[in-house]
Amino acid sequence: MFVYVVPQHVWRINLDTPEEAHQNLSFGAADRWWEQTDLTKLILASNKLQCLSEDVKLLPALTVLDVHDNQLTSLPSALGELENLQKLDVSHNKLKSIPEELMQLSHLKSLLLHHNELSHLPDGFGQLVNLEELDLSNNHLTDIPTSFALLINLVRLNLACNQLKNLPADISAMKSLRQLDCTKNYLETVPSKLATMASLEQLYLRKNKLRSLPEFPSCKLLKELHAGENQIEILNAENLKHLNSLSVLELRDNKIKSVPDEITLLQKLERLDLANNDISRLPYTLGNLPQLKFLALEGNPLRTIRRDLLQKGTQELLKYLRSKIQDDVTRPNEEPPVTAMTLPSESRINMHAITSLKLLEYSEKQTAVIPDEMFNAVRSNPVTTVNFSKNQLNEIPPRIVELKDSVCDVNLGFNKISSISLELCMLHKLTHLDIRNNVLTSLPEEMEALTRLQIINLSFNRFKAFPSVLYRILALETILLSNNQVGSIDPLQLKKMDKLGTLDLQNNDLLQVPPELGNCETLRTLLLEGNPFRTPRAAILAKGTAAVLEYLRSRIPT
């Protein structure tokens, strides 16, 4: 077996006399090898290196060593002798541990260890006192050394995609920390001391198991708080009232039931994402937030805002909320009408919901079958919305076909449905289909008959391929396919979908993004994070959809 290593003469570049010195030549100024300084930067990235020699110590002047994207399983202890080293990038390797000697690099400012196989870190980590950037994301870490508290110059700390169940309270001693990313771990709580971190500007807590948010009395500079995809049920005034600088608050996919009036204290708020929660009403004063440019509320059982209003965009929504403030003042104690969306009805069937709201709702009952009496109760009433979410359904209730002449919105999310029935394919007026969090692996070709379908949510299923029938439903405006195992997409077919504005493929198995996807110029939102492809790089994805599409177009072979 061939082992890839660095040629010996690279390590000896400072020591050995160049070949030309042994010949009788005259040297120009640029060739005076005896005047050349020692090597300070060594880039060995994207080779297939399986080991680094202890001879690395022969390059004591190195300030930058970049060996990312190799096949290293360990690092030489001699790295600890590179006392001038300021940046070390060993990301995208197969490292299982870090040598203790690395803790001697007292001038190190940037240490990139992401995408390795680290399950623990040396206790002496706190000795790297000059560290400003530390990326440990995408490893197997279950805890963090308490000595992290000594990293008082650290500005950016990335712990995303590990297996952390808690954070040490001592982390709050990092008084320079501006960005902390703990996305996709197993955190159930956040230490209350975190709230004392006065420099913190960006805090990412997405995809954990948080049931509540901490209070933030000292985080006066916090600009972004991302806590989507948790299990947060309550949003308190105390969570919000100190966050004077907050411009982004992202709480989508939680279980929040209400929004406190104090949200209007967040005068600098520009983006507020509350999609897919259990919010039934909003404080109308939200309309007075002066900087708010983006407000996402879809997927909530809102009692006072019609769905068509939600689709008109943020500015129309804010205008509506402002118009209702006056009504609130004149009738402050009047409760909005109760609907089956928010309160379980006294009897099993809420006739008011069926007749007035045109809603057939039987959700969160943990049932395997929808009782016949639900369908019997509809009689000749034209039901437009069906909500059978959060049950234990193994199949789509066959009697749903009885609603085919009126129903346009069906929610079957959070069940155990493994296939789409032909009955569903006969709901020819269907515009919205939410079937997220099931066990679907494919869609039937008969779905092509749903010619009015605009929005389909297939997130958190088991698709290994992009369902080909979707390419032929040309009315589709939004396809949500995140958290599946989709391995490829057909950009030429997507280009024909001229109404498609949103395509969410986050957290799938895309090994490459076809450059021709850049020609799908109707796309306003393209989400690709969390896939194993190498390009486009994260820095380009972070610039947003327009930049990603432009980058992809630039890669199309001419």
C-alpha positions in Angstrom: 0.0 0.0 0.0 1.3 3.4 -0.9 1.5 5.9 2.0 1.3 9.6 1.2 3.9 11.6 3.1 5.6 15.0 2.7 9.0 14.8 0.9 11.9 15.1 3.3 13.4 18.1 1.5 10.4 20.1 2.4 11.2 19.8 6.1 14.9 20.6 5.4 14.2 23.6 3.2 15.8 26.0 5.8 18.8 23.7 6.3 20.0 22.4 3.0 22.0 24.4 0.5 20.1 24.7 -2.8 21.4 22.6 -5.7 22.5 25.6 -7.7 25.0 26.6 -5.0 27.1 23.7 -5.9 27.5 25.0 -9.5 29.6 27.9 -10.5 26.9 30.4 -11.4 26.4 34.1 -10.9 23.3 34.9 -8.9 20.8 37.7 -9.5 19.3 39.5 -6.5 16.3 37.2 -6.5 18.4 34.1 -6.4 20.6 34.9 -3.5 19.6 31.8 -1.5 21.8 32.7 1.4 19.8 35.9 1.9 16.4 34.1 1.9 14.5 34.1 5.2 13.2 31.0 6.9 9.9 29.5 5.7 6.9 31.1 7.6 3.9 29.5 5.8 3.4 25.9 4.8 0.2 24.9 2.9 -0.2 21.1 2.5 -4.0 21.1 2.1 -6.0 18.7 0.0 -3.3 16.0 -0.5 -3.8 12.5 0.8 -1.3 12.8 3.6 -1.7 10.0 6.2 1.0 11.3 8.6 3.1 14.4 9.4 6.8 13.9 10.3 8.3 14.9 13.6 10.7 16.8 11.3 8.2 19.6 11.3 10.3 21.0 14.2 12.9 21.9 11.6 10.7 24.8 10.5 10.7 26.8 13.7 9.8 30.1 11.9 6.4 28.8 10.7 3.5 31.1 11.6 0.9 29.3 9.4 0.5 25.6 9.0 -2.4 24.4 6.9 -2.9 20.6 6.4 -6.7 20.6 6.1 -8.5 18.0 3.9 -6.0 15.1 4.3 -6.2 11.7 5.9 -4.3 12.4 9.1 -5.2 10.2 12.1 -2.7 11.8 14.5 -0.4 14.9 14.8 3.3 14.8 15.7 4.1 16.0 19.2 6.9 18.1 17.6 4.2 20.6 16.6 4.5 21.9 20.2 8.0 23.2 19.3 6.7 25.6 16.6 6.6 28.5 19.1 5.9 31.1 16.4 2.9 29.3 15.0 -0.2 31.6 14.9 -2.6 29.6 12.7 -3.0 25.9 12.6 -5.7 24.3 10.3 -6.0 20.5 10.6 -9.7 20.4 9.7 -11.3 17.7 7.5 -9.0 14.9 8.6 -9.5 11.8 10.7 -7.9 12.9 14.0 -9.1 11.0 17.1 -7.0 13.0 19.6 -4.8 16.1 20.0 -1.3 15.8 21.4 -0.8 17.5 24.8 2.3 19.2 23.3 0.0 21.3 21.2 -1.0 23.2 24.4 2.5 24.8 24.4 1.7 27.0 21.3 1.3 30.1 23.3 1.2 32.4 20.2 -1.5 30.5 18.5 -4.5 32.7 17.4 -6.5 30.4 15.1 -7.0 26.7 15.6 -9.3 24.9 13.2 -10.1 21.3 14.2 -13.6 20.9 12.6 -14.6 17.7 10.7 -12.5 15.3 12.6 -13.2 12.3 14.9 -12.3 14.0 18.3 -14.2 12.6 21.3 -12.2 14.4 23.9 -9.8 17.4 24.3 -6.6 17.8 26.4 -7.4 19.3 29.9 -4.6 21.9 29.3 -6.6 23.7 26.5 -6.7 26.8 28.6 -3.0 27.3 28.1 -3.7 28.6 24.6 -4.3 32.0 26.1 -3.9 34.0 22.8 -6.4 32.0 20.9 -9.0 34.1 19.1 -10.7 31.6 16.9 -11.4 27.9 17.7 -13.5 25.7 15.5 -14.4 22.2 16.9 -17.5 21.6 14.9 -18.4 18.2 13.4 -16.6 16.0 15.9 -17.8 13.6 18.6 -17.2 15.7 21.7 -19.4 14.9 24.7 -17.9 17.5 27.0 -15.7 20.6 27.1 -12.6 21.0 29.4 -13.3 23.5 32.3 -10.0 25.1 31.4 -11.8 26.7 28.4 -12.6 29.5 31.0 -9.0 30.7 30.6 -9.4 31.5 26.9 -10.1 35.1 27.6 -9.1 36.4 24.2 -11.3 34.0 22.2 -13.6 35.8 19.9 -15.2 32.9 17.9 -16.0 29.5 19.3 -17.7 26.9 17.1 -19.0 23.7 18.9 -21.7 22.8 16.4 -22.5 19.2 15.4 -21.1 17.4 18.4 -22.7 15.4 21.2 -22.6 17.9 24.0 -25.3 17.5 26.7 -24.2 20.6 28.6 -21.9 23.5 28.6 -19.6 24.3 31.6 -20.8 27.5 33.4 -17.1 28.6 33.4 -17.4 29.3 29.7 -18.9 32.6 30.8 -15.4 33.8 31.7 -14.5 34.2 28.0 -15.0 37.9 28.2 -14.0 38.6 24.5 -16.3 36.0 23.0 -18.5 37.5 20.3 -19.7 34.4 18.4 -20.8 31.1 20.0 -22.2 28.3 17.9 -23.7 25.3 19.7 -26.0 24.2 16.8 -27.0 20.5 16.6 -25.9 19.1 20.0 -28.0 17.6 22.8 -28.2 20.6 25.1 -31.2 20.6 27.4 -30.3 23.8 29.2 -27.9 26.6 28.8 -25.9 27.7 31.9 -27.5 30.9 33.4 -24.0 32.4 33.7 -24.0 32.6 29.9 -26.2 35.6 30.3 -23.3 37.6 31.8 -21.2 37.4 28.6 -21.1 41.1 27.8 -19.3 40.8 24.4 -21.6 38.1 22.9 -23.0 39.2 19.5 -24.2 36.0 17.9 -25.5 32.9 19.7 -26.5 29.8 17.8 -28.5 27.2 19.8 -30.5 25.6 16.9 -31.3 21.9 16.8 -30.8 21.1 20.5 -33.3 19.9 23.2 -33.9 23.2 24.9 -37.2 23.6 26.7 -36.7 27.3 27.5 -34.4 30.2 26.7 -32.0 31.7 29.3 -32.4 35.3 30.5 -29.9 37.7 29.1 -29.4 40.5 31.6 -25.9 41.5 30.5 -26.0 40.6 26.8 -26.5 44.2 25.7 -24.6 43.6 22.4 -26.3 40.4 21.4 -27.4 40.9 17.7 -28.5 37.4 16.7 -30.1 34.7 18.6 -30.9 31.5 16.7 -32.8 28.9 18.7 -35.0 27.1 16.1 -35.7 23.4 16.1 -35.8 22.9 19.9 -38.6 22.2 22.3 -39.1 25.7 23.7 -42.7 26.1 24.9 -42.6 29.4 26.7 -41.2 32.8 25.6 -41.1 35.1 28.6 -40.8 38.8 28.9 -37.6 38.1 31.0 -36.0 36.3 28.0 -36.4 39.4 25.8 -36.4 42.7 27.7 -32.6 43.2 28.0 -31.8 42.4 24.3 -31.7 46.0 23.2 -29.3 45.3 20.2 -31.1 42.2 18.9 -31.7 42.3 15.1 -32.3 38.6 14.4 -34.5 36.3 16.6 -35.0 32.9 15.1 -37.3 30.5 17.0 -38.9 28.4 14.2 -40.0 24.8 14.8 -40.5 25.0 18.5 -43.7 24.6 20.6 -44.1 28.3 21.6 -47.8 29.0 22.4 -47.7 32.8 22.8 -45.6 35.9 22.2 -45.3 38.4 25.1 -46.1 42.0 24.5 -42.5 42.8 25.5 -41.3 41.7 22.1 -42.0 45.3 21.1 -39.1 46.4 23.3 -36.7 44.9 20.7 -36.6 48.1 18.7 -33.7 47.0 16.5 -35.3 43.7 15.4 -35.0 43.2 11.6 -35.8 39.4 11.3 -38.3 37.5 13.4 -38.9 33.8 12.6 -41.7 32.1 14.5 -42.7 29.6 11.8 -44.0 26.2 12.8 -44.9 26.9 16.5 -48.2 26.6 18.3 -48.9 30.4 18.4 -52.6 31.2 18.3 -52.5 35.0 18.6 -49.9 37.8 18.3 -49.6 41.1 20.1 -50.7 43.6 17.4 -48.1 46.1 18.7 -45.6 43.9 16.7 -46.7 46.1 13.8 -44.8 49.0 15.4 -41.4 47.5 15.4 -39.6 50.1 13.3 -36.8 48.0 11.7 -38.7 44.7 11.1 -38.2 43.6 7.5 -38.9 39.9 7.7 -41.6 38.1 9.8 -42.3 34.4 9.3 -45.4 33.0 10.9 -46.5 30.1 8.7 -47.3 26.8 10.3 -49.0 28.4 13.4 -52.7 28.0 14.4 -53.3 31.8 14.3 -56.8 32.6 15.1 -56.9 36.2 14.0 -54.8 36.3 10.8 -56.0 34.7 7.6 -53.7 32.5 5.6 -53.9 34.6 2.5 -52.6 37.5 4.5 -49.6 35.5 5.7 -48.7 34.9 2.0 -48.7 38.6 1.1 -45.4 39.2 2.8 -44.1 41.0 5.8 -45.0 44.6 5.0 -48.7 43.8 4.4 -48.8 41.8 7.6 -47.3 44.6 9.6 -49.8 47.0 8.1 -52.6 44.7 9.1 -51.2 44.4 12.7 -51.0 48.2 13.0 -54.5 48.6 11.8 -55.7 46.3 14.6 -53.9 48.2 17.4 -56.8 50.7 17.5 -59.3 47.9 17.7 -57.4 46.4 20.6 -57.5 49.7 22.5 -61.2 50.0 22.0 -62.0 46.4 23.0 -59.1 45.5 25.3 -60.7 42.6 27.1 -62.5 40.9 24.3 -61.1 37.4 23.5 -60.9 36.4 19.9 -63.2 33.5 19.0 -62.2 30.1 20.2 -61.5 27.5 17.4 -60.6 23.9 17.3 -57.1 24.9 16.3 -56.2 26.0 19.8 -58.6 24.5 22.3 -59.9 21.0 22.4 -63.6 21.2 22.0 -65.9 19.9 24.8 -67.4 17.4 22.5 -65.3 15.3 20.2 -66.5 17.2 17.2 -66.3 20.9 16.9 -69.2 21.8 14.6 -68.4 25.5 14.9 -65.0 24.7 13.4 -66.6 22.7 10.5 -69.3 25.2 9.7 -67.7 28.6 10.3 -64.0 28.0 9.9 -64.4 25.2 7.3 -61.9 23.2 9.3 -61.8 19.5 10.0 -59.4 19.1 12.9 -58.4 15.9 14.8 -54.7 16.5 15.8 -52.5 15.6 18.8 -54.8 12.6 19.7 -52.1 9.9 19.3 -54.7 7.9 17.3 -54.0 5.4 14.6 -57.3 5.9 12.9 -59.5 9.0 12.3 -63.0 8.1 13.7 -65.7 7.9 11.0 -67.9 10.3 13.0 -65.4 13.1 12.0 -66.1 12.5 8.3 -69.8 11.9 9.0 -70.1 15.3 10.7 -68.9 17.2 7.6 -72.1 16.2 5.6 -72.5 18.9 2.9 -70.3 21.5 4.6 -67.5 22.6 2.3 -64.4 21.9 4.4 -61.3 23.7 3.1 -58.7 22.8 5.7 -57.9 19.4 7.2 -55.5 19.0 10.2 -54.8 15.4 11.2 -51.2 16.1 12.4 -49.4 14.7 15.4 -51.1 11.3 15.6 -50.0 7.7 14.9 -51.5 7.3 11.5 -49.9 4.6 9.4 -51.9 5.5 6.3 -53.8 8.5 4.9 -57.5 8.1 5.9 -59.3 6.8 2.7 -62.4 8.9 3.4 -60.4 12.1 2.8 -61.5 11.7 -0.8 -65.0 12.7 0.2 -63.6 16.3 0.7 -62.2 16.5 -2.9 -64.5 19.2 -4.1 -63.5 21.7 -1.4 -60.4 20.9 0.5 -57.2 22.9 -0.4 -55.1 22.6 2.7 -54.1 19.2 4.3 -51.8 18.8 7.3 -50.7 15.2 8.0 -47.4 16.1 9.6 -45.9 14.1 12.5 -47.5 10.7 11.8 -46.1 7.3 10.7 -47.3 7.4 7.1 -45.2 5.4 4.7 -46.9 6.0 1.4 -49.2 8.5 -0.3 -52.6 7.0 -1.2 -54.5 7.4 -4.5 -57.3 9.1 -2.5 -55.0 12.0 -1.7 -54.1 12.3 -5.4 -57.8 13.0 -6.2 -57.9 16.2 -4.1 -57.8 18.3 -7.2 -58.2 21.6 -5.4 -55.2 21.0 -3.0 -52.8 23.9 -2.8 -51.0 23.1 0.5 -49.8 19.7 1.6 -47.8 19.3 4.9 -46.6 15.7 5.4 -43.4 16.4 7.3 -42.0 14.0 9.9 -43.4 10.8 8.5 -41.6 7.8 7.0 -42.1 8.4 3.3 -39.5 7.1 0.8 -41.3 8.0 -2.4 -44.2 9.8 -4.0 -46.6 8.1 -6.5 -46.7 9.3 -10.1 -50.4 9.9 -9.7 -49.7 13.0 -7.7 -49.2 14.7 -11.0 -53.0 15.2 -10.9 -52.5 17.8 -8.1 -52.1 20.6 -10.6 -52.9 23.4 -8.1 -50.4 22.3 -5.5 -48.3 25.3 -4.5 -46.6 24.3 -1.2 -45.4 20.8 -0.2 -43.5 20.1 3.0 -41.7 16.7 3.0 -39.1 17.5 5.6 -37.9 14.8 8.0 -38.9 11.8 5.9 -36.8 9.1 4.3 -36.4 10.2 0.7 -33.2 9.0 -0.9 -34.0 10.6 -4.2 -35.7 13.8 -5.2 -39.3 12.7 -6.0 -39.5 12.9 -9.8 -43.2 13.6 -9.9 -42.6 17.0 -8.3 -40.8 18.1 -11.4 -44.2 17.8 -13.2 -46.3 19.8 -10.8 -45.6 23.1 -12.4 -47.7 25.2 -9.9 -45.3 24.4 -7.1 -43.9 27.5 -5.5 -42.3 26.0 -2.4 -40.7 22.6 -1.9 -39.4 21.8 1.6 -37.3 18.6 1.6 -34.9 19.2 4.4 -33.6 16.4 6.7 -34.0 13.5 4.2 -31.2 11.6 2.4 -31.6 13.0 -1.1 -28.4 12.4 -3.1 -29.0 14.3 -6.3 -31.3 16.8 -8.1 -31.9 17.4 -11.8 -31.4 21.1 -12.6 -32.8 20.9 -16.1 -36.1 19.6 -14.8 -36.1 22.2 -12.0 -35.6 25.0 -14.5 -38.9 24.1 -16.1 -40.7 24.8 -12.8 -41.1 28.5 -13.4 -43.1 29.2 -10.3 -40.6 27.7 -7.9 -39.3 30.3 -5.5 -38.3 28.3 -2.4 -36.3 25.0 -2.4 -35.1 23.7 0.9 -32.6 20.8 0.7 -30.8 21.3 4.0 -29.3 18.3 5.8 -29.5 15.8 2.9 -26.8 13.7 1.2 -25.9 15.9 -1.8 -22.3 15.1 -2.7 -22.3 17.8 -5.4 -24.4 20.7 -6.5 -24.9 20.8 -10.3 -23.7 24.1 -11.7 -26.7 24.3 -14.0 -28.9 24.8 -10.9 -27.6 28.4 -11.2 -29.9 28.8 -14.2 -33.0 28.4 -12.0 -33.4 32.1 -11.7 -36.9 32.1 -10.3 -35.4 30.7 -7.0 -35.5 33.3 -4.3 -34.6 31.0 -1.5 -32.3 28.0 -2.0 -31.1 26.3 1.2 -28.3 23.8 0.9 -26.5 23.8 4.3 -25.8 20.6 6.0 -24.9 18.5 2.9 -21.5 16.7 2.4 -20.6 18.6 -0.9 -17.3 20.5 -0.9 -18.4 23.4 -3.2 -20.0 25.9 -2.9 -18.1 26.5 0.3 -19.9 27.6 3.5 -18.7 31.2 2.9 -20.5 31.4 -0.4 -23.7 29.7 1.1 -23.6 32.3 3.8 -24.0 35.1 1.2 -27.5 34.0 0.3 -29.3 32.6 -2.6 -28.5 35.2 -5.3 -24.7 34.8 -4.6 -25.0 31.0 -4.7 -26.8 31.0 -8.0 -24.3 33.4 -9.5 -21.4 31.2 -8.3 -23.0 28.1 -9.8 -23.6 29.8 -13.1 -19.9 30.8 -13.2 -19.0 27.1 -12.9 -21.1 25.9 -15.9 -18.7 24.5 -18.5 -18.7 26.6 -21.6 
